[in-house]
Amino acid sequence: MDKILMALCYLISCFIVTCIVFQFMDEGYHRTYQNRFVYVWSGIGDTIFITAICL
């Protein structure tokens, strides 16, 4: 149970960090792709990747 809770906490913290990074990137850079799903899936992939590194 502790490992599951720890993994969920890592996932939440990585999601927050990813949201902050994408907000910073939105202010500094112009979006290249018009399809918003590219950015949604890159955010999800980034969150999963960072969570795997933290674990």
C-alpha positions in Angstrom: 0.0 0.0 0.0 2.9 2.4 0.8 4.4 1.8 -2.6 1.2 2.6 -4.4 0.7 5.7 -2.4 4.3 6.8 -3.1 3.8 6.2 -6.8 0.6 8.3 -6.8 2.4 11.1 -5.0 5.2 11.0 -7.5 2.7 11.1 -10.3 0.9 14.1 -8.9 4.1 16.0 -8.2 5.4 15.3 -11.7 2.1 16.4 -13.2 2.4 19.7 -11.4 5.9 20.2 -12.6 4.9 19.4 -16.1 2.0 21.9 -16.0 4.4 24.6 -14.8 6.9 23.8 -17.5 4.2 23.9 -20.2 2.9 27.2 -18.9 6.4 28.7 -19.1 6.8 27.3 -22.6 3.5 28.8 -23.7 4.6 32.3 -22.6 8.0 32.1 -24.3 7.4 30.2 -27.5 4.9 30.1 -30.3 3.1 26.8 -30.8 4.2 25.1 -34.0 1.3 22.6 -34.4 -2.3 23.6 -34.6 -3.6 20.2 -33.3 -3.9 20.6 -29.5 -3.7 16.8 -29.0 0.0 16.9 -29.8 0.6 19.1 -26.7 -1.8 17.0 -24.6 -0.1 13.8 -25.4 3.4 15.3 -25.0 2.3 16.5 -21.5 1.1 13.0 -20.6 4.2 11.4 -22.0 6.4 13.9 -20.1 4.6 13.2 -16.9 4.9 9.4 -17.2 8.6 9.8 -18.2 9.4 12.0 -15.2 7.5 9.7 -12.8 9.4 6.7 -14.1 12.7 8.5 -13.4 11.6 9.5 -9.9 10.6 5.9 -9.1 
